[in-house]
Amino acid sequence: MTSLEDIKALLGEPRFAWSDPEPWSQLEGELGIVFPEDFREFCDAYGPVLINNQVATSHPGVERGKLGDWIRGDIEAWAVAPENEASYSVGTGPGEIFAWGSAASGETMFLRVPKDMSENWETVVYQSGDGIFEEHPMSFSDWMLSYLRGEDVTVCSRDFAPDGPFYEPIV
């Protein structure tokens, strides 16, 4: 599995440096899940962030654009989506997906909750223009590293980061 150090080598040193686990514990209790460690580690390091002027994610410890509000809002939006669009069950139960990020190019990135403890978390990307879900059988950090390298993970960064990966805090 990719480490945060691999991501830092491409993206640069993080500036957020969150250390209080309480917002995560509270959100996990509300949603009934335990987030994957690599996702928490990335969010604690980089916080609410816009990567390559394209991919955005948040953090549960900030007020503006709080991660929990984002996840719950997305679950509610998908609950009323036409049946043909929701080929995945959106939520935080076993086997369901929930959004962790969005892209300026129209994609939404999800994490799939493992059905049982023997499975790994996976990344799923929804292409809104085509109405297609693309499965990426990789962890959050593996997906992020592939994205930063410009590899095909449904969200392509080449046009958004011609000089290499970069980020800016969203606060």
N, C-alpha and C positions, 0 to 999 in steps of 0.2 A: 504494500500500500504506500502511496505517496505520503510524504511528511510535509508539515508546514514549512520546513526548511527548503524543500524542493520548490514550493510555491514562492517563498520569499526570494529565492535566487532569481526568479523571473519578474516578480511583481515589485520587489523592493521591500524595504523594512516597513513594518506596520507602525502606525502611530496611535492607535486606539488604546491598546493594552488594558483591557478590562480584566478585573480579577475577582469581582464579587459573584459567587455562584447563585445567589438568591434569586435574581430574575429568571435564570434558567430553571431552577427548582420550581418556582411558582408556575411558570409557563408549562413545564412538563407535567405538573400536577393537574393543571387545567385541561390540557390536551390528552392526558392519559398515555404519554409516550416518554421515552428517554431519547433525546436527540443523539445522533451518532457523534462520537467524540471528535472526529476530524472536522465536522461542521461547526461544533461549538468552539473548537480551538481557532478555526479561521475567523469566525465572527468575533470572538474575544480579542483577537489580534488586530483585525482591520475594522471592526465595527460596521456601522451603516456606511456602505461604500459603493461607489460607481467605478466599475472596472472598464478600462478602454472606452470610456464614454458610452458604454453599451449595457453591461450587465450590472444590475443593482441588487443588493441584498441589505438586510438590516440586522438589528440586534434587539434582544428582549429588554435590555436595560436603558433604552433611550425613550423619550416621550414622543418625539416626532417620528412617525413612520415605524412605530414599534413592531417588531417581528410578529408578536402574537396577534396584533390587530390585522396585520397583513395576511397571516395564515387563516384566521377565522373569517375574514372578509372574502377571501378566495374560496373557501369551503362553501360559504353561503352563495356566492355567485355561481359556482358549479352546480349547486343543488337545484337551480332553476334553469340550467342549460338544457337545450333540446337533447333528447335521448341519443340521437345519432352523433352528437359532439362528445358526449361524456362516455367514451369507451373504457375509461378507468373510473373506479369509484374514488371520489375525492373526499378525503377525511384523514383521520389519524389512527384508524383501526388497522389491525393486521391486514396486509396486502393492499391497503389504500395508499394514495399519493397525496401529498400536500405541497403547495408552492413555497419555495424558499427564495426565489428571485425572479426577476423579469428582465427582458432585454429590449433596448430601444428598437431593435430590428423585428419586434413582434413576437418573440418567443417567451414562454413561461417555463421556468425550470422547477421541477418537483423532486422530492425524495419519496421513494416507495418504502413504506414501513414493512419490515420483514413479517412474513406470515407466522414464523416461529423462530426460536432462538438459533436454529441451525442455518438460517438464511442470512445473507448480508443485505445491508441497505443498498439501494440502487438509485440511479438518477434517470429521470424521464423528462424529456423536453417536448413541450407542445408548441407546434407551429401554427399560430392563429390564422395566418393567411391561407394555409392549406387544410387546416382542421385535422392535422395529423399529430399523433403522439409518437415520438421516437424513443425507444428504449436504449439505454446505455448501461449495460450490466457492469457498472463500476461505482465505486464509492464517490462521495462528494469531492474529496481531495483529488482522486484520480481524474474525475471529470474536470475539475478546475484547472489542474495542471495541463490536461489535454487542450482545454480552451485557450489557456495562456500561450501554449505552443502553436496555436492556430490549426490544430488537428480537427478533423471532422467530428464534432460532437453536437451537430445541428445548429449551433450558434457560432458563426464564423467571425473572428476578430480582425481579419486582415485589413478591411476598409476602415475600421475604427481605430486601429493601433498600427499604422504603417511603420512607425519607428520602434516598435516593441511594446510589450505590456506596460500599463501604468494604471494608477488608481487615484481617486480623490475622495476624501471623506464626504459623506452626506450628513449634515447636521443642521 
